[in-house]
Amino acid sequence: MIGEKVQKFTGKGTDLGALQNDIEQYLKGDGFTVQTSAASNHGTVIQAKKGGFLRGVVDADRALTITLSGDPDDFVVRIGIGKWLQDLGVAVLETLLLSDLFLVVDVAESAWNIEVEDKLVRHIEKTVG
């Protein structure tokens, strides 16, 4: 998919709950509305969307979608554009993580997506170390 980022971390001993919270706070600080699924053995989904500018660049039902999966010493962070899921907090996480959560995006969306993803990737790498 255009613009999708996948980061694999091994041997870091990262508190994934703290990383999730850090990502949420980073996005909220950048003006995003954030929703997060409940954590499960399969991971966590974080979605973020922005009104105004974003509404003119990508469809209103699209969101920056981040998945965290794995354990503190071996985990994966995936970042891409996905459909804003109503009631993400009550969605069955296993179904989300096993389905095609990310969408193929067009040129306008991918330009915005790449810029936001790159900033978030740098923030996550700095946080994880």
Secondary structure, DSSP 4 states (H G I P E B T S, - for coil): -TT-EEEEEES----HHHHHHHHHHHHHHTT-EEEEPPPBTTBEEEEEE-STHHHHHS-TTEEEEEEEEEETTEEEEEEEEEEPPTTGGGS-HHHHHHS--B----HHHHHHHHHHHHHHHHHHHHHH-
